[in-house]
Amino acid sequence: MLDIATIGLIILLAIFIYLVYKGIKLLFRYLLIAGISAIFPIIAVKYLGFSFPLNMGTILIFVYLGVLGYTIYLSLSVIEKAGKSLVNLFGGEKKKEKELERRIKKLEKKESEKREENKK
């Protein structure tokens, strides 16, 4: 049968495969961004009428800017997700407490109204 070490290795293998899949997916996204960024100065000079020199240095600068922009975008999206998780984790308790307090006040109000009706 399977012992703890074998189950642990299977779990590690699954995590490794998942991380490699995510890494390859990210690599292809970066390659796509680099390709689009490399094509942009060519299109800008030939079809849009820009007048900067079209050489390997210019193309590499645009590739660098594209990859840098995508990296900043990914970083900000990770920060946003982490921030939302923290807000939900710590802010959710306050929200639940407020909801409970509101329900308690509502029930107390109904009970006091019933008592007043019973007195009449």
C-alpha positions in Angstrom: 0.0 0.0 0.0 1.0 3.6 0.0 2.9 5.0 2.9 3.3 8.6 4.0 6.5 9.2 2.0 5.0 8.0 -1.2 1.9 10.1 -0.8 4.1 13.1 0.0 6.1 12.5 -3.2 3.0 12.3 -5.3 1.7 15.5 -3.8 5.1 17.2 -4.5 5.0 15.9 -8.1 1.6 17.3 -8.6 2.7 20.7 -7.2 5.8 20.6 -9.4 3.8 19.8 -12.5 1.4 22.7 -11.7 4.2 25.2 -11.1 6.0 24.1 -14.4 2.7 24.5 -16.2 2.2 28.0 -14.8 5.8 28.9 -15.5 5.6 27.8 -19.2 2.3 29.7 -19.5 4.0 32.8 -18.1 7.0 32.4 -20.4 4.8 32.2 -23.5 2.9 35.4 -22.3 6.3 37.2 -22.0 7.4 36.0 -25.4 4.1 37.3 -26.9 4.5 40.6 -25.2 8.1 40.8 -26.4 7.1 40.0 -30.0 4.3 42.6 -30.0 6.7 45.1 -28.5 9.3 44.3 -31.2 6.8 44.8 -34.0 5.5 48.1 -32.7 8.4 50.3 -33.7 8.4 48.8 -37.2 4.7 49.5 -37.6 5.1 53.0 -36.0 7.8 54.0 -38.5 6.4 52.5 -41.7 2.7 53.1 -41.3 2.1 55.6 -38.6 4.7 58.2 -39.7 7.0 58.3 -36.6 10.5 59.4 -37.3 12.8 57.7 -34.9 15.7 55.5 -36.1 14.7 51.9 -36.8 17.6 49.8 -35.6 18.2 46.9 -33.2 18.7 49.2 -30.3 15.3 50.9 -30.8 13.6 47.5 -31.1 15.3 46.2 -28.0 14.2 49.3 -26.0 10.6 48.7 -27.0 10.9 45.0 -26.1 12.3 46.1 -22.7 9.6 48.6 -22.1 6.9 46.1 -23.1 8.3 43.4 -20.8 8.7 45.9 -18.0 5.2 47.2 -18.4 3.8 43.6 -18.3 5.9 42.8 -15.2 4.6 45.9 -13.4 1.0 45.0 -14.4 1.5 41.4 -13.0 3.0 42.8 -9.8 0.1 45.2 -9.3 -2.4 42.5 -9.9 -0.7 40.2 -7.3 -0.7 43.1 -4.8 -4.4 43.8 -5.5 -5.3 40.1 -5.0 -3.3 39.9 -1.8 -4.8 43.2 -0.6 -8.4 42.0 -1.3 -7.7 38.8 0.6 -6.3 40.7 3.6 -9.3 43.0 3.6 -11.7 40.1 3.4 -9.8 38.3 6.1 -9.6 41.1 8.6 -12.5 43.3 7.4 -14.9 40.5 7.1 -15.1 40.0 10.9 -16.1 43.6 11.4 -18.7 43.3 8.7 -20.1 40.2 10.4 -20.2 41.9 13.8 -22.1 44.8 12.4 -24.5 42.5 10.7 -25.1 40.6 13.9 -25.6 43.9 15.9 -28.1 45.1 13.3 -30.0 41.8 13.5 -30.0 42.0 17.3 -31.4 45.6 17.3 -34.0 44.5 14.8 -35.1 41.6 17.0 -35.1 43.8 20.1 -37.3 46.4 18.3 -39.8 43.7 17.3 -39.9 42.4 20.8 -40.5 45.8 22.3 -43.3 46.4 19.7 -44.9 43.1 20.7 -44.7 44.0 24.4 -46.4 47.4 23.7 -49.2 45.7 21.7 -49.7 43.1 24.5 -50.0 46.0 27.0 -52.8 47.6 25.0 
